[in-house]
């Protein structure tokens, strides 16, 4: 996470298929125990870097996200009315909704970084431009692990000059 250059109160989007972790087809074997273990692994990172966590629901809830009310207010997110459950939302969304202090479900978000466990298509919730973050860990259980950070768009073509921190 340190290479993703996140700042305090940035948004980390997490999508997770507990079914895929188990080696099953996405959405077919939601598991609260695995979701709790994933949340227990993510929570210390969120706390350490003082981030907002946005947990993506499944496609049955249009990939809406569970966030803390404070995050929804700060980023002026569109709140929707729904209660995630195992068959519509997914196990990690259910876990987040149960563990957050003031949970809200929002229609969409523009996160600063993301963790996708099991091909859950979180890219739609990341700011432009997404940049892959490579990890030695490629899978969690049987699920693919993909991570990304974001950066501002570089504009202007060959005549443009950029701050030194973009020359990576």
C-alpha positions in Angstrom: 0.0 0.0 0.0 2.8 2.4 0.6 3.6 2.7 -3.1 0.0 3.8 -3.9 0.8 7.3 -2.5 -2.5 7.6 -0.6 -3.3 10.6 1.6 -5.4 10.9 4.7 -9.2 10.6 3.9 -8.6 9.2 0.4 -11.0 6.4 -0.7 -9.9 2.8 -1.0 -12.4 0.8 -3.0 -12.5 -3.0 -2.3 -14.4 -5.6 -4.2 -14.3 -9.1 -3.1 -16.0 -12.4 -4.2 -15.8 -14.8 -1.3 -17.1 -17.4 -3.8 -14.0 -16.9 -6.0 -11.8 -17.2 -2.9 -13.4 -20.6 -2.4 -12.8 -21.6 -6.0 -16.4 -21.3 -6.9 -18.2 -19.1 -9.6 -18.6 -15.5 -8.5 -21.9 -15.0 -6.6 -22.5 -18.7 -6.0 -21.1 -19.4 -2.6 -21.0 -16.2 -0.5 -19.3 -16.8 2.8 -19.5 -14.5 5.9 -16.6 -16.2 7.6 -14.3 -15.5 4.7 -15.6 -11.9 4.4 -14.8 -11.3 8.1 -11.3 -12.6 7.5 -10.9 -10.3 4.5 -12.2 -7.3 6.5 -9.9 -8.1 9.4 -7.0 -8.0 6.9 -8.1 -4.7 5.3 -9.1 -2.8 8.4 -5.6 -2.3 9.8 -4.5 -0.7 6.5 -7.4 1.6 6.4 -6.7 2.7 9.9 -3.0 3.0 9.5 -3.3 5.3 6.4 -6.5 7.0 7.7 -8.5 6.1 4.6 -12.2 5.8 3.9 -13.1 2.2 2.9 -15.7 1.7 0.2 -16.9 -1.9 -0.2 -18.5 -2.7 -3.5 -21.7 -4.7 -3.6 -22.4 -7.3 -6.3 -24.0 -6.6 -9.7 -27.5 -7.3 -8.3 -27.2 -4.0 -6.4 -25.6 -2.3 -9.5 -22.2 -2.5 -7.8 -23.2 0.2 -5.3 -20.9 0.6 -2.4 -21.0 0.5 1.4 -19.2 3.5 3.0 -19.2 5.4 6.3 -21.7 8.2 6.5 -18.8 10.6 7.0 -17.3 9.6 3.6 -20.6 10.0 1.9 -21.0 13.5 3.3 -17.4 14.6 2.6 -17.5 13.5 -1.0 -21.1 14.4 -1.5 -22.0 10.9 -2.7 -25.5 9.9 -3.8 -27.0 7.7 -1.1 -29.4 4.9 -2.2 -31.8 2.9 -0.1 -31.0 -0.8 0.1 -29.8 -3.3 2.7 -27.0 -5.6 1.3 -27.5 -9.3 2.0 -25.8 -12.5 0.8 -27.8 -13.0 -2.4 -27.8 -9.3 -3.3 -24.8 -7.4 -2.2 -22.4 -10.1 -1.2 -20.7 -11.2 2.0 -18.1 -8.4 2.2 -20.7 -5.8 1.7 -22.9 -7.4 4.4 -19.9 -7.5 6.7 -19.0 -3.9 6.1 -22.6 -2.8 6.6 -22.6 -4.6 9.9 -19.3 -3.3 11.1 -19.3 0.3 10.0 -20.3 2.9 12.6 -22.7 4.8 10.3 -23.1 2.7 7.1 -24.5 4.1 4.0 -24.9 2.6 0.5 -24.0 4.9 -2.3 -24.6 4.6 -6.0 -21.1 5.3 -7.2 -17.7 6.7 -6.1 -14.4 7.9 -7.6 -11.8 6.1 -5.4 -8.1 6.8 -5.1 -7.0 3.2 -5.0 -8.6 -0.2 -5.3 -8.2 -3.8 -4.3 -10.2 -6.3 -6.5 -10.3 -9.9 -5.1 -12.0 -12.3 -7.5 -12.6 -10.2 -10.6 -15.4 -8.0 -9.2 -14.8 -5.1 -11.7 -14.0 -2.3 -9.3 -12.5 -0.2 -12.1 -15.8 1.6 -12.6 -15.3 3.2 -9.2 -11.8 4.5 -9.6 -10.7 8.0 -10.5 -8.9 8.5 -13.8 -6.2 7.4 -14.4 -5.9 3.9 -12.9 -2.3 2.6 -12.6 -1.6 -1.1 -11.7 0.0 -1.8 -8.4 2.0 -5.0 -8.6 2.2 -7.4 -5.7 4.0 -10.7 -5.1 0.6 -12.0 -4.0 -1.4 -12.8 -7.1 -4.2 -14.8 -5.5 -6.2 -14.9 -2.3 -7.4 -18.4 -2.1 -8.4 -19.2 -5.6 -9.4 -15.6 -6.4 -7.3 -13.3 -8.6 -5.9 -10.3 -6.8 -5.6 -7.0 -8.8 -4.7 -3.7 -7.2 -4.6 -0.1 -8.6 -3.9 3.4 -7.6 -4.9 6.5 -9.5 -3.1 9.6 -10.7 -4.3 12.8 -12.4 -4.4 12.8 -16.2 -1.2 14.0 -17.9 -2.3 16.5 -20.5 -0.5 18.7 -23.1 1.5 16.3 -25.3 5.2 16.5 -26.1 5.6 20.2 -25.2 4.1 19.8 -21.7 6.2 19.6 -18.6 5.2 17.6 -15.5 6.2 17.7 -11.9 9.2 15.5 -11.1 7.0 13.1 -9.1 5.2 12.0 -12.3 8.4 10.8 -13.9 8.3 7.2 -12.8 
